[in-house]
Amino acid sequence: MAGKRKTYTAEFKLAAVKMVTEQKLSVAEAARRWGVSENLLHT
């Protein structure tokens, strides 16, 4: 049985990208702060 995929808002995606680009955080650190996997931020 397949589960539902979680969707993320455009605001969430923009905020996550800004953490990496503007605040100079690593992708791993940004992922930890958001509580998501590192692979999710890479995609």
N, C-alpha and C positions, 0 to 999 in steps of 0.2 A: 504494500500500500504506500503510495507516494504522499509525502507531507506537503504542506503549503510552503512556498518560497517566501521568504521575508523580503519585502520591498523597502527601499530607502528613499527618502525624499530628496529633492534637488538641494534643499538647504543643508541636509546632512552631508551630502556628497561634497558640496562646496566648502563647508566648514572643515571637513577632513582634509581636503586638498590644501586649504589655507594653513592648516597646522603644519604641514610638511613644507610648503613653499615659503610661507611668510615667517613662521616661527622657527624655522630651521630644525624641526624635530625629525627624527628618523621615522621611517614608515612603521617600524616595529613599535616605537614609543607611541606614536599616534594611535595605532591599533589598540595598544594596551589601554590608553586613556579612554577610547571610545567603547572598549569591551567587545571588539570584533577581531576576526582573524586578520593576520597580515596579508594573506592572499586576497581577501576581500578588498582591501585598499589598493592593491596592485591592479585589480581589474576595474 
